[in-house]
Amino acid sequence: MDDMLPRPKNDVVQSLTRQDLEPLSQLELQARIQILTAEIARTEAQITLAADVKAGAEALFRKPSAG
């Protein structure tokens, strides 16, 4: 649902994708990849946590099955 909301003008992701990489050295580009890879791992961990919380909430409020 949040993906339906407009992104703020100072959106970090948009800034990253628009940054000119041409002036960066190979070392700077490698450092950038390491930082972004770590951020991807952190984001994936948050997705897993959110899914676990959602599953727990759904289990808590699930109607007992008849039978």
C-alpha positions in Angstrom: 0.0 0.0 0.0 2.9 2.4 0.8 4.2 1.9 -2.8 1.1 3.8 -4.0 2.3 7.0 -2.2 4.4 9.5 -4.1 8.1 9.5 -3.1 9.5 12.6 -1.5 11.6 15.0 -3.6 14.7 14.2 -1.6 14.3 10.4 -2.0 17.7 8.8 -1.4 17.1 6.0 -3.9 16.4 8.4 -6.7 19.5 10.4 -5.7 21.6 7.2 -5.9 20.3 6.2 -9.3 20.8 9.7 -10.7 24.4 10.1 -9.4 27.0 10.4 -12.2 29.4 7.5 -11.8 31.8 8.6 -14.5 34.1 10.7 -12.2 34.5 7.9 -9.6 37.6 5.8 -9.5 37.6 2.0 -9.5 38.3 2.0 -5.8 35.4 4.4 -5.1 33.1 2.3 -7.3 34.1 -0.9 -5.4 33.5 0.9 -2.1 30.1 2.0 -3.4 29.2 -1.6 -4.3 30.2 -2.8 -0.9 28.1 -0.2 0.8 25.1 -0.9 -1.4 25.5 -4.7 -1.0 25.4 -4.2 2.8 22.3 -2.0 2.5 20.6 -4.7 0.3 21.3 -7.3 3.0 19.9 -5.0 5.7 16.8 -4.3 3.6 16.3 -8.0 3.0 16.6 -8.7 6.7 13.9 -6.0 7.4 11.6 -7.6 4.8 12.0 -11.0 6.5 11.3 -9.4 9.9 8.2 -7.7 8.5 6.9 -10.9 7.0 7.4 -12.7 10.3 5.5 -10.0 12.2 2.7 -10.1 9.6 2.5 -13.9 9.8 2.4 -13.7 13.6 -0.4 -11.1 13.5 -2.4 -13.2 11.0 -2.0 -16.3 13.2 -3.1 -14.4 16.2 -6.2 -13.1 14.6 -7.0 -16.1 12.4 -10.5 -17.6 13.1 -10.3 -21.2 14.4 -11.2 -23.7 11.7 -14.4 -25.6 12.1 -14.2 -29.3 12.5 
